[in-house]
Each structure stands twice: as structure tokens, then as C-alpha cells.
Amino acid sequence: MSGACTQGVDTGFVVLGATKVAILGVVQGITELLPVSSTAHMRLVPALLGWQDPGSAFSAAMQLAALTAVICYFWKDIYSITAGSIGAVRTGDWMSPKLRMSVGIVLGTIPIVVAGLLLAPLLNACDSPLRALPVIGFSCLIMGILLAVAEFVCRHKRQADDMRLRDALIVGIAQVGALIPGVSRSGSTLTAALFRDFTRQDAARFSFLLGIPAIALAGLHELVVLVHAHLPVQGWAILLVGLVAGSISSFAALWGLMRILERFSTWPFIIYRIALGIVILWISFG
């Protein structure tokens, strides 16, 4: 189904109602932080259930739920990096790993901010061609293959404290791919970090820390867009239901992901992504 529009902004979630949005909030929350593409699930699940497409505005605003989960889970890291960076600036310790991490996060955020601003009209448009199922299917498939290559060819030995600015910029450029539905922000950044030979746990940790500014900016920007689109009070209430459900499920998904990467590898997600891409393409062209 095509999305509903509010002054040119895709707001299909409003017509779904609180119950359906809560269900989609759980799905979005689980898939937002896993390297499996939340957008793919936000298109596929409603399509299979015969529901209205919740729209790109819902997916973007729901990143605030993921942001809440990431901040809560990595709070000690965030505090340590922030305090360490401030201390390094005060003492002139310009080689501090904490300061290097902070600068790297800022540097790695620049590419997606620039690309996001340039592509915003296309990304938020009603019936955006980027949300077409074939685009999402091919994106899932390609990213699954790239993640598999990273598992095969990379050594997974480097630690996050060994991160260089070049690493941050490369992962930041990879993050731009998340603007294409089906790619997945965590999937693209995790894959890029693995290609830089980071351990799986530290690749995920750096991926999420790097993503905090981008997720925050995207979510807050979408709230501003919805305000300017004069979203009705009912719409805000429904969105809040989705955000609460998404925050809880995002934290659970993040906890599970880190446990899996500590003990195993990304192969469960690789197999799932490739299978999902094939299913979406089969639905699209079958």
C-alpha cells in the first residue's frame, strides 16, 4: 500500500492506530540495532499483514527509541570517553585514545549529515522510490554478502582503543549507505569496522558509539519535520506508543547482539539477511 501524506510527508503510521504501531514499534526496535535492516522489516511485515505502510517518517522518528537504548547500554563508555576527552584537552594530551575516539566520532558523523541533508527531500517523499521492495531486497542481499566477505577475509584482532581517524572516516562513509533502505546503519558500519580488522565486539561497540550523533540528528530532524507538517495530536500519541515499545525492544536486541558477538560471529545475521533479501525479491518479482 502507498503511504499516507501530511503536507508531503509520509505519515502512514497515523492510520494504523496505537495497537498496530506498538507491534511495529517492537519490530522496528528489534531490527533497528541488529544488522538486518529495520526498513526492510517495516516494509515487509505490514505488507504481509495487509497493513498500511507506516512510512519513512515513522522509521526515522523511531531512531530516537534506538538512541535511548544505545545511550543506556553504553552509558559507561559514553561517560568515560567524554570525561577522558575533556581531561585530555585540559592537560594537552593530544594522543589520548579517548580524545581520538571523540574526534573520530565527530569526523565519522560528517559524511552522513551532508548526505542526509542532500537526500532529505527524496527520503521523506511520499511513495519514495527508495522504499520500493526491489531496492530493499537487493540492498539486503548485497550487504549480507559483504558481511560474509568480512567474516572470511578479516582477522578481527584490533581493539577500539586502537582506532585511528582514518578508521573513523571509513566507517563514517560506510554509514552513509544506511540512507538506502535495506542497507542497515548498524550493518554497514559493523561491516566496515570488521573490514578494518576490529574484533567483532569492538566493531559493534564503535559502530554504535559512532552512530549516536547520526541517530540523534536523524530522529530530532524528523520530529521537526512532523511539527512543520502539522501532525495531529492523535498522530503524536500514536508515535509515542511506538517509541516506548521500540525503546524497550531496542535495548533487548542490543543486549542480545553483544552477547552473540562475544561468543559467536555475525553468521546468523548474514544467513538471515541473504534469506530476507531473497524473500523480498521473490515477493517483488514473483
Secondary structure, DSSP 4 states (H G I P E B T S, - for coil): -PPPEETTEE-GGGGG-HHHHHHHHHHHHHHHHTTT-HHHHHHHHHHHHTPPP--HHHHHHTHHHHHHHHHHHTHHHHHHHHHHHHHHHHHT-TT-HHHHHHHHHHHHHHHHHHHHHHHHHHHHBTT-GGGSHHHHHHHHHHHHHHHHHHHHH----B-GGG--HHHHHHHHHHHGGGGSTTS-HHHHHHHHHHHTTB-HHHHHHHHHHHHHHHHHHHHHHHHHHHHHTT--HHHHHHHHHHHHHHHHHHHHHHHHHHHHHHHS-SHHHHHHHHHHHHHHHHHHH-
